[in-house]
Amino acid sequence: MDRLAAELDRARDLDTGALADAIEAIGVRDNYEPTDADGVVVHDSEGAKRPDGRPVAAADDRRGRPNR
């Protein structure tokens, strides 16, 4: 019975993780806005970012570099 309980706990944890992943994927889809910034842009649930995690700001020029 202990093994069954452990298996059920593991299944519940996996299900919870899958649900969290699906919710985040929906958030990415719903918040996606194309950007005209050049270079690599990563989209996550918080929006467009540079590979180093900095947000792609509206002030970015077309070369993907922040205006100074």
PQR file with spaces between the fields and no chain letter, atoms N, CA, C, O and H, PARSE charges and radii, in Angstrom:
ATOM       1  N    MET     1       0.817   -1.199    0.000 -0.4000 1.5000
ATOM       2  CA   MET     1       0.000    0.000    0.000 -0.0000 2.0000
ATOM       3  C    MET     1       0.860    1.262    0.000  0.5500 1.7000
ATOM       4  O    MET     1       0.477    2.253   -0.622 -0.5500 1.4000
ATOM       5  N    ASP     2       2.004    1.257    0.675 -0.4000 1.5000
ATOM       6  CA   ASP     2       2.882    2.417    0.691 -0.0000 2.0000
ATOM       7  C    ASP     2       3.402    2.732   -0.710  0.5500 1.7000
ATOM       8  O    ASP     2       3.518    3.898   -1.088 -0.5500 1.4000
ATOM       9  H    ASP     2       2.315    0.452    1.180  0.4000 1.0000
ATOM      10  N    ARG     3       3.710    1.692   -1.471 -0.4000 1.5000
ATOM      11  CA   ARG     3       4.208    1.904   -2.833 -0.0000 2.0000
ATOM      12  C    ARG     3       3.114    2.527   -3.701  0.5500 1.7000
ATOM      13  O    ARG     3       3.390    3.433   -4.487 -0.5500 1.4000
ATOM      14  H    ARG     3       3.615    0.745   -1.164  0.4000 1.0000
ATOM      15  N    LEU     4       1.896    2.056   -3.567 -0.4000 1.5000
ATOM      16  CA   LEU     4       0.782    2.611   -4.330 -0.0000 2.0000
ATOM      17  C    LEU     4       0.576    4.083   -3.981  0.5500 1.7000
ATOM      18  O    LEU     4       0.357    4.910   -4.865 -0.5500 1.4000
ATOM      19  H    LEU     4       1.672    1.320   -2.929  0.4000 1.0000
ATOM      20  N    ALA     5       0.646    4.403   -2.706 -0.4000 1.5000
ATOM      21  CA   ALA     5       0.484    5.799   -2.279 -0.0000 2.0000
ATOM      22  C    ALA     5       1.592    6.669   -2.870  0.5500 1.7000
ATOM      23  O    ALA     5       1.339    7.789   -3.313 -0.5500 1.4000
ATOM      24  H    ALA     5       0.824    3.731   -1.987  0.4000 1.0000
ATOM      25  N    ALA     6       2.813    6.152   -2.874 -0.4000 1.5000
ATOM      26  CA   ALA     6       3.937    6.893   -3.450 -0.0000 2.0000
ATOM      27  C    ALA     6       3.737    7.099   -4.951  0.5500 1.7000
ATOM      28  O    ALA     6       4.009    8.180   -5.473 -0.5500 1.4000
ATOM      29  H    ALA     6       3.019    5.242   -2.513  0.4000 1.0000
ATOM      30  N    GLU     7       3.267    6.075   -5.634 -0.4000 1.5000
ATOM      31  CA   GLU     7       3.009    6.173   -7.080 -0.0000 2.0000
ATOM      32  C    GLU     7       1.912    7.202   -7.356  0.5500 1.7000
ATOM      33  O    GLU     7       2.016    7.986   -8.300 -0.5500 1.4000
ATOM      34  H    GLU     7       3.046    5.196   -5.210  0.4000 1.0000
ATOM      35  N    LEU     8       0.879    7.198   -6.545 -0.4000 1.5000
ATOM      36  CA   LEU     8      -0.203    8.164   -6.724 -0.0000 2.0000
ATOM      37  C    LEU     8       0.271    9.593   -6.462  0.5500 1.7000
ATOM      38  O    LEU     8      -0.115   10.520   -7.173 -0.5500 1.4000
ATOM      39  H    LEU     8       0.794    6.562   -5.778  0.4000 1.0000
ATOM      40  N    ASP     9       1.109    9.766   -5.439 -0.4000 1.5000
ATOM      41  CA   ASP     9       1.678   11.084   -5.154 -0.0000 2.0000
ATOM      42  C    ASP     9       2.520   11.573   -6.327  0.5500 1.7000
ATOM      43  O    ASP     9       2.439   12.736   -6.723 -0.5500 1.4000
ATOM      44  H    ASP     9       1.423    9.012   -4.861  0.4000 1.0000
ATOM      45  N    ARG    10       3.324   10.675   -6.875 -0.4000 1.5000
ATOM      46  CA   ARG    10       4.172   11.029   -8.023 -0.0000 2.0000
ATOM      47  C    ARG    10       3.308   11.406   -9.225  0.5500 1.7000
ATOM      48  O    ARG    10       3.605   12.385   -9.909 -0.5500 1.4000
ATOM      49  H    ARG    10       3.390    9.730   -6.553  0.4000 1.0000
ATOM      50  N    ALA    11       2.259   10.656   -9.490 -0.4000 1.5000
ATOM      51  CA   ALA    11       1.359   10.958  -10.605 -0.0000 2.0000
ATOM      52  C    ALA    11       0.697   12.318  -10.408  0.5500 1.7000
ATOM      53  O    ALA    11       0.556   13.084  -11.361 -0.5500 1.4000
ATOM      54  H    ALA    11       2.018    9.860   -8.935  0.4000 1.0000
ATOM      55  N    ARG    12       0.294   12.619   -9.185 -0.4000 1.5000
ATOM      56  CA   ARG    12      -0.332   13.906   -8.887 -0.0000 2.0000
ATOM      57  C    ARG    12       0.669   15.041   -9.116  0.5500 1.7000
ATOM      58  O    ARG    12       0.316   16.076   -9.682 -0.5500 1.4000
ATOM      59  H    ARG    12       0.409   11.997   -8.411  0.4000 1.0000
ATOM      60  N    ASP    13       1.916   14.848   -8.678 -0.4000 1.5000
ATOM      61  CA   ASP    13       2.950   15.864   -8.887 -0.0000 2.0000
ATOM      62  C    ASP    13       3.207   16.091  -10.373  0.5500 1.7000
ATOM      63  O    ASP    13       3.340   17.232  -10.816 -0.5500 1.4000
ATOM      64  H    ASP    13       2.203   14.008   -8.218  0.4000 1.0000
ATOM      65  N    LEU    14       3.279   15.005  -11.143 -0.4000 1.5000
ATOM      66  CA   LEU    14       3.490   15.132  -12.583 -0.0000 2.0000
ATOM      67  C    LEU    14       2.321   15.857  -13.233  0.5500 1.7000
ATOM      68  O    LEU    14       2.518   16.701  -14.107 -0.5500 1.4000
ATOM      69  H    LEU    14       3.171   14.078  -10.783  0.4000 1.0000
ATOM      70  N    ASP    15       1.111   15.533  -12.812 -0.4000 1.5000
ATOM      71  CA   ASP    15      -0.080   16.174  -13.362 -0.0000 2.0000
ATOM      72  C    ASP    15      -0.078   17.663  -13.040  0.5500 1.7000
ATOM      73  O    ASP    15      -0.413   18.485  -13.893 -0.5500 1.4000
ATOM      74  H    ASP    15       0.951   14.847  -12.102  0.4000 1.0000
ATOM      75  N    THR    16       0.298   18.012  -11.817 -0.4000 1.5000
ATOM      76  CA   THR    16       0.361   19.415  -11.411 -0.0000 2.0000
ATOM      77  C    THR    16       1.401   20.159  -12.237  0.5500 1.7000
ATOM      78  O    THR    16       1.165   21.290  -12.663 -0.5500 1.4000
ATOM      79  H    THR    16       0.571   17.344  -11.124  0.4000 1.0000
ATOM      80  N    GLY    17       2.551   19.529  -12.464 -0.4000 1.5000
ATOM      81  CA   GLY    17       3.594   20.149  -13.286 -0.0000 2.0000
ATOM      82  C    GLY    17       3.142   20.350  -14.720  0.5500 1.7000
ATOM      83  O    GLY    17       3.412   21.390  -15.321 -0.5500 1.4000
ATOM      84  H    GLY    17       2.742   18.611  -12.118  0.4000 1.0000
ATOM      85  N    ALA    18       2.456   19.357  -15.269 -0.4000 1.5000
ATOM      86  CA   ALA    18       1.955   19.470  -16.642 -0.0000 2.0000
ATOM      87  C    ALA    18       0.926   20.588  -16.742  0.5500 1.7000
ATOM      88  O    ALA    18       0.900   21.321  -17.731 -0.5500 1.4000
ATOM      89  H    ALA    18       2.237   18.512  -14.780  0.4000 1.0000
ATOM      90  N    LEU    19       0.091   20.724  -15.740 -0.4000 1.5000
ATOM      91  CA   LEU    19      -0.909   21.789  -15.731 -0.0000 2.0000
ATOM      92  C    LEU    19      -0.231   23.155  -15.671  0.5500 1.7000
ATOM      93  O    LEU    19      -0.626   24.076  -16.385 -0.5500 1.4000
ATOM      94  H    LEU    19       0.112   20.129  -14.937  0.4000 1.0000
ATOM      95  N    ALA    20       0.779   23.288  -14.828 -0.4000 1.5000
ATOM      96  CA   ALA    20       1.505   24.555  -14.728 -0.0000 2.0000
ATOM      97  C    ALA    20       2.176   24.898  -16.058  0.5500 1.7000
ATOM      98  O    ALA    20       2.159   26.055  -16.476 -0.5500 1.4000
ATOM      99  H    ALA    20       1.100   22.539  -14.247  0.4000 1.0000
ATOM     100  N    ASP    21       2.766   23.903  -16.726 -0.4000 1.5000
ATOM     101  CA   ASP    21       3.387   24.126  -18.033 -0.0000 2.0000
ATOM     102  C    ASP    21       2.357   24.568  -19.065  0.5500 1.7000
ATOM     103  O    ASP    21       2.622   25.467  -19.863 -0.5500 1.4000
ATOM     104  H    ASP    21       2.780   22.963  -16.386  0.4000 1.0000
ATOM     105  N    ALA    22       1.194   23.945  -19.052 -0.4000 1.5000
ATOM     106  CA   ALA    22       0.138   24.305  -20.005 -0.0000 2.0000
ATOM     107  C    ALA    22      -0.356   25.726  -19.755  0.5500 1.7000
ATOM     108  O    ALA    22      -0.593   26.474  -20.703 -0.5500 1.4000
ATOM     109  H    ALA    22       0.979   23.215  -18.404  0.4000 1.0000
ATOM     110  N    ILE    23      -0.511   26.100  -18.500 -0.4000 1.5000
ATOM     111  CA   ILE    23      -0.962   27.455  -18.165 -0.0000 2.0000
ATOM     112  C    ILE    23       0.061   28.484  -18.634  0.5500 1.7000
ATOM     113  O    ILE    23      -0.309   29.526  -19.176 -0.5500 1.4000
ATOM     114  H    ILE    23      -0.318   25.492  -17.730  0.4000 1.0000
ATOM     115  N    GLU    24       1.350   28.197  -18.427 -0.4000 1.5000
ATOM     116  CA   GLU    24       2.389   29.124  -18.880 -0.0000 2.0000
ATOM     117  C    GLU    24       2.396   29.220  -20.401  0.5500 1.7000
ATOM     118  O    GLU    24       2.541   30.314  -20.947 -0.5500 1.4000
ATOM     119  H    GLU    24       1.651   27.351  -17.986  0.4000 1.0000
ATOM     120  N    ALA    25       2.243   28.095  -21.095 -0.4000 1.5000
ATOM     121  CA   ALA    25       2.217   28.109  -22.563 -0.0000 2.0000
ATOM     122  C    ALA    25       1.045   28.942  -23.080  0.5500 1.7000
ATOM     123  O    ALA    25       1.186   29.667  -24.065 -0.5500 1.4000
ATOM     124  H    ALA    25       2.126   27.206  -20.652  0.4000 1.0000
ATOM     125  N    ILE    26      -0.095   28.844  -22.429 -0.4000 1.5000
ATOM     126  CA   ILE    26      -1.257   29.648  -22.823 -0.0000 2.0000
ATOM     127  C    ILE    26      -0.960   31.132  -22.603  0.5500 1.7000
ATOM     128  O    ILE    26      -1.333   31.974  -23.419 -0.5500 1.4000
ATOM     129  H    ILE    26      -0.210   28.255  -21.628  0.4000 1.0000
ATOM     130  N    GLY    27      -0.292   31.441  -21.505 -0.4000 1.5000
ATOM     131  CA   GLY    27       0.091   32.829  -21.237 -0.0000 2.0000
ATOM     132  C    GLY    27       1.033   33.378  -22.291  0.5500 1.7000
ATOM     133  O    GLY    27       0.894   34.526  -22.715 -0.5500 1.4000
ATOM     134  H    GLY    27       0.011   30.757  -20.842  0.4000 1.0000
ATOM     135  N    VAL    28       1.992   32.565  -22.717 -0.4000 1.5000
ATOM     136  CA   VAL    28       2.913   32.990  -23.773 -0.0000 2.0000
ATOM     137  C    VAL    28       2.128   33.253  -25.054  0.5500 1.7000
ATOM     138  O    VAL    28       2.318   34.279  -25.707 -0.5500 1.4000
ATOM     139  H    VAL    28       2.104   31.632  -22.372  0.4000 1.0000
ATOM     140  N    ARG    29       1.256   32.330  -25.404 -0.4000 1.5000
ATOM     141  CA   ARG    29       0.451   32.481  -26.625 -0.0000 2.0000
ATOM     142  C    ARG    29      -0.419   33.734  -26.559  0.5500 1.7000
ATOM     143  O    ARG    29      -0.475   34.501  -27.519 -0.5500 1.4000
ATOM     144  H    ARG    29       1.102   31.496  -24.873  0.4000 1.0000
ATOM     145  N    ASP    30      -1.088   33.941  -25.446 -0.4000 1.5000
ATOM     146  CA   ASP    30      -2.018   35.062  -25.328 -0.0000 2.0000
ATOM     147  C    ASP    30      -1.317   36.416  -25.266  0.5500 1.7000
ATOM     148  O    ASP    30      -1.885   37.425  -25.685 -0.5500 1.4000
ATOM     149  H    ASP    30      -1.042   33.318  -24.666  0.4000 1.0000
ATOM     150  N    ASN    31      -0.088   36.449  -24.748 -0.4000 1.5000
ATOM     151  CA   ASN    31       0.631   37.715  -24.597 -0.0000 2.0000
ATOM     152  C    ASN    31       1.646   37.969  -25.697  0.5500 1.7000
ATOM     153  O    ASN    31       2.367   38.966  -25.651 -0.5500 1.4000
ATOM     154  H    ASN    31       0.373   35.629  -24.408  0.4000 1.0000
ATOM     155  N    TYR    32       1.717   37.083  -26.687 -0.4000 1.5000
ATOM     156  CA   TYR    32       2.701   37.226  -27.758 -0.0000 2.0000
ATOM     157  C    TYR    32       2.394   38.448  -28.600  0.5500 1.7000
ATOM     158  O    TYR    32       1.273   38.625  -29.075 -0.5500 1.4000
ATOM     159  H    TYR    32       1.131   36.273  -26.724  0.4000 1.0000
ATOM     160  N    GLU    33       3.393   39.283  -28.778 -0.4000 1.5000
ATOM     161  CA   GLU    33       3.304   40.422  -29.676 -0.0000 2.0000
ATOM     162  C    GLU    33       4.577   40.439  -30.497  0.5500 1.7000
ATOM     163  O    GLU    33       5.670   40.507  -29.934 -0.5500 1.4000
ATOM     164  H    GLU    33       4.304   39.139  -28.392  0.4000 1.0000
ATOM     165  N    PRO    34       4.461   40.379  -31.822 -0.5600 1.5000
ATOM     166  CA   PRO    34       5.663   40.415  -32.658  0.2800 2.0000
ATOM     167  C    PRO    34       6.452   41.690  -32.396  0.5500 1.7000
ATOM     168  O    PRO    34       5.879   42.728  -32.064 -0.5500 1.4000
ATOM     169  N    THR    35       7.744   41.606  -32.544 -0.4000 1.5000
ATOM     170  CA   THR    35       8.603   42.764  -32.353 -0.0000 2.0000
ATOM     171  C    THR    35       9.430   42.958  -33.606  0.5500 1.7000
ATOM     172  O    THR    35       9.745   41.992  -34.300 -0.5500 1.4000
ATOM     173  H    THR    35       8.210   40.763  -32.814  0.4000 1.0000
ATOM     174  N    ASP    36       9.785   44.191  -33.900 -0.4000 1.5000
ATOM     175  CA   ASP    36      10.599   44.440  -35.080 -0.0000 2.0000
ATOM     176  C    ASP    36      12.074   44.571  -34.729  0.5500 1.7000
ATOM     177  O    ASP    36      12.872   44.973  -35.576 -0.5500 1.4000
ATOM     178  H    ASP    36       9.529   44.976  -33.336  0.4000 1.0000
ATOM     179  N    ALA    37      12.450   44.241  -33.505 -0.4000 1.5000
ATOM     180  CA   ALA    37      13.847   44.296  -33.086 -0.0000 2.0000
ATOM     181  C    ALA    37      14.647   43.226  -33.810  0.5500 1.7000
ATOM     182  O    ALA    37      14.188   42.095  -33.973 -0.5500 1.4000
ATOM     183  H    ALA    37      11.802   43.915  -32.817  0.4000 1.0000
ATOM     184  N    ASP    38      15.842   43.590  -34.240 -0.4000 1.5000
ATOM     185  CA   ASP    38      16.725   42.623  -34.875 -0.0000 2.0000
ATOM     186  C    ASP    38      17.394   41.770  -33.811  0.5500 1.7000
ATOM     187  O    ASP    38      17.418   42.126  -32.633 -0.5500 1.4000
ATOM     188  H    ASP    38      16.215   44.509  -34.107  0.4000 1.0000
ATOM     189  N    GLY    39      17.928   40.658  -34.236 -0.4000 1.5000
ATOM     190  CA   GLY    39      18.627   39.770  -33.322 -0.0000 2.0000
ATOM     191  C    GLY    39      17.681   38.767  -32.697  0.5500 1.7000
ATOM     192  O    GLY    39      16.514   38.656  -33.073 -0.5500 1.4000
ATOM     193  H    GLY    39      17.909   40.369  -35.193  0.4000 1.0000
ATOM     194  N    VAL    40      18.212   38.049  -31.745 -0.4000 1.5000
ATOM     195  CA   VAL    40      17.452   36.988  -31.099 -0.0000 2.0000
ATOM     196  C    VAL    40      16.512   37.587  -30.059  0.5500 1.7000
ATOM     197  O    VAL    40      16.921   38.383  -29.213 -0.5500 1.4000
ATOM     198  H    VAL    40      19.160   38.138  -31.440  0.4000 1.0000
ATOM     199  N    VAL    41      15.252   37.189  -30.139 -0.4000 1.5000
ATOM     200  CA   VAL    41      14.249   37.606  -29.163 -0.0000 2.0000
ATOM     201  C    VAL    41      13.571   36.347  -28.643  0.5500 1.7000
ATOM     202  O    VAL    41      13.127   35.502  -29.420 -0.5500 1.4000
ATOM     203  H    VAL    41      14.920   36.542  -30.826  0.4000 1.0000
ATOM     204  N    VAL    42      13.496   36.230  -27.330 -0.4000 1.5000
ATOM     205  CA   VAL    42      12.874   35.080  -26.678 -0.0000 2.0000
ATOM     206  C    VAL    42      11.554   35.546  -26.080  0.5500 1.7000
ATOM     207  O    VAL    42      11.496   36.588  -25.427 -0.5500 1.4000
ATOM     208  H    VAL    42      13.857   36.917  -26.699  0.4000 1.0000
ATOM     209  N    HIS    43      10.503   34.780  -26.303 -0.4000 1.5000
ATOM     210  CA   HIS    43       9.198   35.136  -25.735 -0.0000 2.0000
ATOM     211  C    HIS    43       8.857   34.160  -24.618  0.5500 1.7000
ATOM     212  O    HIS    43       8.925   32.945  -24.807 -0.5500 1.4000
ATOM     213  H    HIS    43      10.550   33.934  -26.833  0.4000 1.0000
ATOM     214  N    ASP    44       8.489   34.691  -23.455 -0.4000 1.5000
ATOM     215  CA   ASP    44       8.001   33.846  -22.366 -0.0000 2.0000
ATOM     216  C    ASP    44       6.739   34.486  -21.800  0.5500 1.7000
ATOM     217  O    ASP    44       6.191   35.416  -22.392 -0.5500 1.4000
ATOM     218  H    ASP    44       8.434   35.678  -23.302  0.4000 1.0000
ATOM     219  N    SER    45       6.291   34.001  -20.683 -0.4000 1.5000
ATOM     220  CA   SER    45       5.031   34.499  -20.126 -0.0000 2.0000
ATOM     221  C    SER    45       5.099   35.968  -19.724  0.5500 1.7000
ATOM     222  O    SER    45       4.064   36.596  -19.503 -0.5500 1.4000
ATOM     223  H    SER    45       6.736   33.245  -20.202  0.4000 1.0000
ATOM     224  N    GLU    46       6.301   36.521  -19.627 -0.4000 1.5000
ATOM     225  CA   GLU    46       6.451   37.934  -19.284 -0.0000 2.0000
ATOM     226  C    GLU    46       6.629   38.810  -20.518  0.5500 1.7000
ATOM     227  O    GLU    46       6.709   40.032  -20.393 -0.5500 1.4000
ATOM     228  H    GLU    46       7.142   36.011  -19.807  0.4000 1.0000
ATOM     229  N    GLY    47       6.693   38.215  -21.700 -0.4000 1.5000
ATOM     230  CA   GLY    47       6.830   38.984  -22.935 -0.0000 2.0000
ATOM     231  C    GLY    47       8.168   38.766  -23.611  0.5500 1.7000
ATOM     232  O    GLY    47       8.892   37.820  -23.302 -0.5500 1.4000
ATOM     233  H    GLY    47       6.628   37.222  -21.802  0.4000 1.0000
ATOM     234  N    ALA    48       8.485   39.661  -24.545 -0.4000 1.5000
ATOM     235  CA   ALA    48       9.711   39.552  -25.338 -0.0000 2.0000
ATOM     236  C    ALA    48      10.928   39.931  -24.505  0.5500 1.7000
ATOM     237  O    ALA    48      10.913   40.912  -23.762 -0.5500 1.4000
ATOM     238  H    ALA    48       7.897   40.429  -24.797  0.4000 1.0000
ATOM     239  N    LYS    49      11.993   39.124  -24.648 -0.4000 1.5000
ATOM     240  CA   LYS    49      13.231   39.374  -23.914 -0.0000 2.0000
ATOM     241  C    LYS    49      14.422   39.087  -24.807  0.5500 1.7000
ATOM     242  O    LYS    49      14.315   38.377  -25.807 -0.5500 1.4000
ATOM     243  H    LYS    49      12.005   38.327  -25.252  0.4000 1.0000
ATOM     244  N    ARG    50      15.540   39.644  -24.434 -0.4000 1.5000
ATOM     245  CA   ARG    50      16.821   39.302  -25.052 -0.0000 2.0000
ATOM     246  C    ARG    50      17.281   37.983  -24.438  0.5500 1.7000
ATOM     247  O    ARG    50      16.796   37.594  -23.376 -0.5500 1.4000
ATOM     248  H    ARG    50      15.627   40.221  -23.622  0.4000 1.0000
ATOM     249  N    PRO    51      18.211   37.294  -25.093 -0.5600 1.5000
ATOM     250  CA   PRO    51      18.685   36.012  -24.546  0.2800 2.0000
ATOM     251  C    PRO    51      19.250   36.114  -23.126  0.5500 1.7000
ATOM     252  O    PRO    51      19.244   35.130  -22.387 -0.5500 1.4000
ATOM     253  N    ASP    52      19.742   37.310  -22.739 -0.4000 1.5000
ATOM     254  CA   ASP    52      20.281   37.467  -21.381 -0.0000 2.0000
ATOM     255  C    ASP    52      19.196   37.796  -20.355  0.5500 1.7000
ATOM     256  O    ASP    52      19.498   37.991  -19.178 -0.5500 1.4000
ATOM     257  H    ASP    52      19.747   38.109  -23.339  0.4000 1.0000
ATOM     258  N    GLY    53      17.926   37.860  -20.796 -0.4000 1.5000
ATOM     259  CA   GLY    53      16.823   38.080  -19.871 -0.0000 2.0000
ATOM     260  C    GLY    53      16.312   39.504  -19.799  0.5500 1.7000
ATOM     261  O    GLY    53      15.276   39.762  -19.187 -0.5500 1.4000
ATOM     262  H    GLY    53      17.681   37.702  -21.752  0.4000 1.0000
ATOM     263  N    ARG    54      17.043   40.451  -20.430 -0.4000 1.5000
ATOM     264  CA   ARG    54      16.565   41.840  -20.420 -0.0000 2.0000
ATOM     265  C    ARG    54      15.319   41.962  -21.284  0.5500 1.7000
ATOM     266  O    ARG    54      15.264   41.366  -22.359 -0.5500 1.4000
ATOM     267  H    ARG    54      17.885   40.242  -20.927  0.4000 1.0000
ATOM     268  N    PRO    55      14.321   42.717  -20.846 -0.5600 1.5000
ATOM     269  CA   PRO    55      13.128   42.908  -21.674  0.2800 2.0000
ATOM     270  C    PRO    55      13.476   43.666  -22.953  0.5500 1.7000
ATOM     271  O    PRO    55      14.364   44.519  -22.951 -0.5500 1.4000
ATOM     272  N    VAL    56      12.786   43.358  -24.025 -0.4000 1.5000
ATOM     273  CA   VAL    56      12.928   44.130  -25.254 -0.0000 2.0000
ATOM     274  C    VAL    56      12.076   45.370  -25.062  0.5500 1.7000
ATOM     275  O    VAL    56      10.848   45.289  -25.035 -0.5500 1.4000
ATOM     276  H    VAL    56      12.065   42.665  -24.026  0.4000 1.0000
ATOM     277  N    ALA    57      12.718   46.504  -24.929 -0.4000 1.5000
ATOM     278  CA   ALA    57      12.009   47.755  -24.647 -0.0000 2.0000
ATOM     279  C    ALA    57      11.535   48.397  -25.943  0.5500 1.7000
ATOM     280  O    ALA    57      12.104   48.164  -27.009 -0.5500 1.4000
ATOM     281  H    ALA    57      13.715   46.570  -24.951  0.4000 1.0000
ATOM     282  N    ALA    58      10.506   49.195  -25.841 -0.4000 1.5000
ATOM     283  CA   ALA    58      10.014   49.938  -27.000 -0.0000 2.0000
ATOM     284  C    ALA    58      11.087   50.888  -27.512  0.5500 1.7000
ATOM     285  O    ALA    58      11.058   51.299  -28.672 -0.5500 1.4000
ATOM     286  H    ALA    58      10.044   49.385  -24.974  0.4000 1.0000
ATOM     287  N    ALA    59      12.034   51.237  -26.647 -0.4000 1.5000
ATOM     288  CA   ALA    59      13.102   52.153  -27.041 -0.0000 2.0000
ATOM     289  C    ALA    59      14.204   51.458  -27.837  0.5500 1.7000
ATOM     290  O    ALA    59      15.105   52.132  -28.337 -0.5500 1.4000
ATOM     291  H    ALA    59      12.058   50.904  -25.705  0.4000 1.0000
ATOM     292  N    ASP    60      14.161   50.139  -27.971 -0.4000 1.5000
ATOM     293  CA   ASP    60      15.160   49.441  -28.780 -0.0000 2.0000
ATOM     294  C    ASP    60      15.056   49.925  -30.217  0.5500 1.7000
ATOM     295  O    ASP    60      13.962   50.088  -30.758 -0.5500 1.4000
ATOM     296  H    ASP    60      13.430   49.591  -27.565  0.4000 1.0000
ATOM     297  N    ASP    61      16.215   50.152  -30.823 -0.4000 1.5000
ATOM     298  CA   ASP    61      16.161   50.552  -32.224 -0.0000 2.0000
ATOM     299  C    ASP    61      16.094   49.306  -33.100  0.5500 1.7000
ATOM     300  O    ASP    61      16.090   48.189  -32.582 -0.5500 1.4000
ATOM     301  H    ASP    61      17.104   50.019  -30.384  0.4000 1.0000
ATOM     302  N    ARG    62      16.043   49.476  -34.384 -0.4000 1.5000
ATOM     303  CA   ARG    62      15.878   48.350  -35.296 -0.0000 2.0000
ATOM     304  C    ARG    62      17.074   47.408  -35.284  0.5500 1.7000
ATOM     305  O    ARG    62      16.951   46.270  -35.738 -0.5500 1.4000
ATOM     306  H    ARG    62      16.046   50.384  -34.805  0.4000 1.0000
ATOM     307  N    ARG    63      18.204   47.834  -34.791 -0.4000 1.5000
ATOM     308  CA   ARG    63      19.373   46.950  -34.702 -0.0000 2.0000
ATOM     309  C    ARG    63      19.349   46.136  -33.410  0.5500 1.7000
ATOM     310  O    ARG    63      20.262   45.352  -33.155 -0.5500 1.4000
ATOM     311  H    ARG    63      18.303   48.758  -34.422  0.4000 1.0000
ATOM     312  N    GLY    64      18.312   46.318  -32.597 -0.4000 1.5000
ATOM     313  CA   GLY    64      18.172   45.543  -31.377 -0.0000 2.0000
ATOM     314  C    GLY    64      19.010   46.044  -30.227  0.5500 1.7000
ATOM     315  O    GLY    64      19.163   45.362  -29.214 -0.5500 1.4000
ATOM     316  H    GLY    64      17.569   46.955  -32.804  0.4000 1.0000
ATOM     317  N    ARG    65      19.568   47.270  -30.385 -0.4000 1.5000
ATOM     318  CA   ARG    65      20.380   47.829  -29.305 -0.0000 2.0000
ATOM     319  C    ARG    65      19.604   48.943  -28.629  0.5500 1.7000
ATOM     320  O    ARG    65      18.935   49.729  -29.299 -0.5500 1.4000
ATOM     321  H    ARG    65      19.444   47.824  -31.208  0.4000 1.0000
ATOM     322  N    PRO    66      19.686   49.018  -27.325 -0.5600 1.5000
ATOM     323  CA   PRO    66      18.957   50.091  -26.632  0.2800 2.0000
ATOM     324  C    PRO    66      19.455   51.459  -27.072  0.5500 1.7000
ATOM     325  O    PRO    66      20.659   51.660  -27.232 -0.5500 1.4000
ATOM     326  N    ASN    67      18.544   52.393  -27.268 -0.4000 1.5000
ATOM     327  CA   ASN    67      18.940   53.776  -27.548 -0.0000 2.0000
ATOM     328  C    ASN    67      19.510   54.368  -26.281  0.5500 1.7000
ATOM     329  O    ASN    67      19.010   54.099  -25.189 -0.5500 1.4000
ATOM     330  H    ASN    67      17.566   52.229  -27.138  0.4000 1.0000
ATOM     331  N    ARG    68      20.518   55.145  -26.407 -0.4000 1.5000
ATOM     332  CA   ARG    68      21.146   55.774  -25.242 -0.0000 2.0000
ATOM     333  C    ARG    68      21.046   57.267  -25.349  0.5500 1.7000
ATOM     334  O    ARG    68      21.517   57.982  -24.464 -0.5500 1.4000
ATOM     335  H    ARG    68      20.924   55.363  -27.294  0.4000 1.0000
